[in-house]
Amino acid sequence: MWPPRVSRLQLRQLLGGADDDCDDVDGSNSQASSQSLSPTMRDSFDAWLRERALKDARAFARRYQAKLGVEAAGIRVGDQQRAWGTCGKDKVVRINWRLIQAPAVAMEYVVAHELCHLVERHHGPGFWAKLGEAMPDWRERKAALESWEQAHLAV
Ligand SMILES: [Zn+2]
């Protein structure tokens, strides 16, 4: 079990936002609860967290693009409400910026998972085999993501 990188209080303050995109790695339906920060403070805190999330996602992407032999058209952070990450037909990988709250291994898993979709569009045996080559301990990371999700988002 890994500790979250941002406190639970901060997390509660940050939950919120809505969005679109198709779901892939499941996220939860987190509803807004950020009353304790003024809108301006919340916006700049969010912007800072998003910036950090993007930096981490890009660093992980560099590592796993090399391992998988793929290249995304772009790595972005998004606000998907029901997905931790998506890989569009445009080959752009979008990572939910709220993962900055999760253990780093969890975000790393989501990044590798989405990059793997550049090779294997669907979750067939080929997909998991490919992911396993680049990230042998993906099951453990997936479990870390799920337990973090339950502990911190199912509030
Ligand atoms: Zn997937």
Residues whose N, C-alpha, C, O or C-beta is under 5 A from the ligand:
A	BS01	ZN	D24 V25
